[in-house]
Structures are given as structure tokens and as C-alpha cells.
Amino acid sequence: MPWGSVPNTSGRVFFVAPADSYTVDGLAYSSSDDHDGLSPVRAFRTVARAWVKAIANVGDVIILLPGAHTVQTASVAASKAGVSMFGIPSGNGNHLKNRTTITTDITADEIINVTAADIEFGFFDIIPITASDAIDLTAAADGFHMHHFKIDFKTPAVSTSTVGITMAAAENILIEDFSVMCDGAQGNAIVATASIDSVIRNFTILQSTGTWASAILCGAATTQLHIDKGNFLPSNATLTEGINGTGATIAGGVLVTDCRFADSVTVAIDSFDASECEIAENYQLGVGGTDGGVLIVAIT
């Protein structure tokens, strides 16, 4: 560890391969959960094994090597506080398409359950399985941070029960620098219901076809959630509600700033009672530059 400079981590780095056989430095290797995982050439075979070996709160990092990682048998238990899990980024991180993807083949089950605090994910794409969340947080997931990722809603079969990330009643969550690709009537990309003192920012939601009910849900007990600099762009498809306040209960519980909504978003910010969502500098785009966009001055 080069302690003469500021380190990226003070913990161990574990590597996980996407397949039984994989390539590093032009050479072929075999992965195994019997390896120590501490070098790219001795990578674990499963993400779950890396989480078993990681130690909480000492700066351990899990690296998912490039390729398609498929979780099997049981959802990954992200249960060690302070552990980070990353793909290998391209440059500063291309959240339209990362080199690493993670999904599951377990019918209607999560890819990852986050049950500990201060966990960080980044630089990989998530592909939910139909009729389940991809990443599910519990109330214990305070301080969760996810960035430079994509939610792929095009690969799963269309289902209103398919969700990207469920934030739950955790505090101080930061979800930023991401994209969502959708082609039909999926569930919400993010269910922020019950989250506390959290931020969702710097994102683009692209929808190519179909009618999608809503992209972000902010329901009961959502408290001090700030949604900032989001682009909701369903092209010639239809997004009925960009930000959906169905079930919201907290006065001033959601703040939406500097977001842009295409003209094909039926109602940009909807289903809140008047006091439950505060807004500023959000615009609905205009077709063909006829109006340059219209300031959204009220919610319904």
C-alpha cells in the first residue's frame, strides 16, 4: 500500500470473474470460490463469495471484472457495512453502457439485498429479472451510495412489478450519475418511498416505446428527498407520470429542481397533495422549438 499518497482504499480488494473461464492480460484463467480472490488471476467465481470474505468497516472493495455476472441460487446479501463494489470504469464512467453487467436468473427475485450501512456501488449496469426489484435496500442501508450505472429495463419482459432500485426507509442515500433505458410498461426505475434525507441527481431516463406509468415513485413517509437535474425523455412513447407522489404523506417531503420533461410525459410531477412537493426551475420541453420549453409552475 503506497501510504505516501492518499489511497483509494485502506482495505483488501477482491476480484470476481463473470464466468468459469476468463481472460486477464491476454491469458486465460479459471475462476473459483476456493481462490482467495485477492488478484485478478485468482478471481472468485461468484459475487456472493466476495461478500462472505469481505470484512465490514475496514475499506474492503469488491471488483466485478468486465462481462456479464449472473447471480444464481439466492440473492446476494450485501450485509457488510462500509464495503464498496465496482465494475472497472471506462474513463470517468460511461453510465449509458458499462463494461460490467449484473443480473439474476432466479425467478422474480432481487439481484442484491442491501442490509448494512455505508455501502457503495458503481460502474456497472443492472438488469432486473421480470417482476422483482434489481436492488433492494432495507432500513439498515443508511449512507448507501450508487453512481455511474444503468438500469436496463429493455432486457426483462414487461411487467409493472419490475423495479430498478427500492430505497426503503434508509437515511442519507445518494443515487447519482445514472441512466435508465425502458421500452414498455415496467414498474418504477426508483421507488423512493419512505426514504429519509436523500438525494437522486444527474440522471437521464430514456423510453423508446410503449406506455410507462411512472419513473420515480415517492410514496408514504418520503422525507426530505431531493430530486435534481433529471431528464425524463420518452421520445415518441408515453410516460404518464415522471415523478409520482401517490401515497405521499409528508409536507415538503419531496423537492424537485432543475428537471426536464419531454412533451410526451403526460404529467411531469403528479399525484402529490399541494404541500407535499416543492418545485423550482423544472421545464416541460416544447415540440419543434415552438416555445423553448414551459416552466412547470404547479403540480396536480
GIHUVEN-V707778 format. One record per helix or strand of 2 or more residues. SS is the DSSP state (h for helix, s for strand). FROM is the first residue (numbers start at 0). LEN is the number of residues. If there is no record, write none. Layout:
((SS | FROM | LEN) (SS | FROM | LEN))
This chain:
((s | 12 | 4) (s | 20 | 4) (s | 26 | 4) (h | 39 | 3) (h | 46 | 7) (s | 60 | 4) (s | 66 | 5) (s | 75 | 3) (s | 83 | 4) (s | 99 | 5) (s | 111 | 3) (s | 119 | 3) (s | 124 | 3) (s | 132 | 5) (s | 144 | 9) (s | 162 | 4) (s | 173 | 9) (s | 189 | 2) (s | 195 | 12) (s | 210 | 7) (s | 222 | 11) (s | 237 | 7) (s | 253 | 4) (s | 259 | 2) (s | 264 | 6) (s | 276 | 4) (s | 282 | 2) (h | 286 | 3) (s | 293 | 2))
